[in-house]
Amino acid sequence: MLRYLHQARAALPQFAQKAALHASYAWHRRGRGDAQVSWVVGPQEVATMVRQLADQIPDSHTVNLVRHPFYSFAYDTEVDMGIGGIRGRLRRLYAGPWIMGRLARRARGFVYVSRTGFLSRLDDSRAYEFGFLKRKGVHVVCVFTGTDIRSPKLMKELEATLGRPNVSTYQGFADRATVSAEFDETTRRAAQAADRHADLIFSMRNDQRSYLTRPTLPFLYFYPDDGVQDTSAKFSSPVRLRVLHAPSSPIIKGTQVVRAAVQALRDEGREFDYEELIDVPHERVVAALRDAHIVLNQFYAFVPGVFGVEALAAGCAVLQSADPSAEPDLPEWDEPAWFVTQAHEVTAHLRTLLDDPALAERYARLGQQWVRDHALASDSGRILREQLSRVLADDPHGTR
């Protein structure tokens, strides 16, 4: 009897959120005065992607239901879920469904960043809300960013296949839950929901090895076109080379091997400045990149990540494990744009660049060219808009 009471108690918030979604959709009838939008982008900021995607989609509407501690972007709809008391509990229960119902009336589609949903109390990896949108003729696009879709079980198998560690190898040291069987099942459900309902899926085949069975499109970077500027002056006559490491998650990014490498090279008598930034605002990291010569990014991932692209664009020689030979969704190159570096190679490769500033400057130039060729907002935005337009063109209901 007690078990059934617990089940009923857990089911009530789920029922309440579903009811709020349907009530909101019914209340916000088309033509009530709200302007129509093309795509809703949200509902939670991850590595600036909500802002960057929306900037490339005309007439889009951004939603951020959880304020990010390091980004201060403005969003069309933003809710502070952190307030206390009854008001806070009601907001956490009803705000997401109500916003989703209102925007489902106004938008042609929803672009979901990462794995967060508007119905936070449903433990179904967004299957219910995806199904709701599709039944209403609203399109669904999924943009996965990493751990949201990455299967720890499949990544372990990939480690054995490639013979090299990956992000999931050390993920458990940062958060044990992310390598559990329960978490793996969650990634399976997320993949199943996307496979069944999404019109488009953006991900990376190896760095985010998952249970997705449908073809995916490579993750896109949206670096500002005017952000890649001539930074060769900082290599002209540096008194001391400046080395920067700014991990969002230290263990996963390899901070432990970075610190060991820095100490080993200092013990050898090499002189250089080292700056480590953790849990600081994004603006401070960007400012540090302007002065850095060498960036130690991450050493278990197969892709550069948003920060890696920022470092390349800033004219830094970047050491990172991103590798087109390991990730088929990265563009191939004739000449490496960064110093491909696995965790056990950090000391040797950093030593090489410290001893040869001209080589570091060469990598800096090649990295900037890679950004121009593969990561500018103008090109990525065009690809994104073409894909979204293709989805809308295939819509038999037109403008709904």
Secondary structure, DSSP 8 states (H G I E B T S, - for coil): -HHHHHHHHHHHHHHHHHHHHHHHHHHS-TTSS---EEEEEESS--TTHHHHHHHTSTT-EEEESS--SS-----SEE--TT--HHHHHHHHHHHHHHHHHHHHHHEEEEEEETT--S-TT--STTHHHHHHHHHTT-EEEEE--STTT--HHHHHHHHHHHTS--HHHHHHHH-GGGGSHHHHHHHHHHHHHHHHH-SEEEE-TTTT--S--S--EE----B-GGG----GGGGTS-SS-EEEE--SSHHHHTHHHHHHHHHHHHHTT---EEEE--S--HHHHHHHHHH-SEEE--SS-SS-HHHHHHHHHTT-EEEE---TTT-TTS---SS-SSEE--GGGHHHHHHHHHH-HHHHHHHHHHHHHHHHHHTBHHHHHHHHHHHHHHHHHT-TTTT-
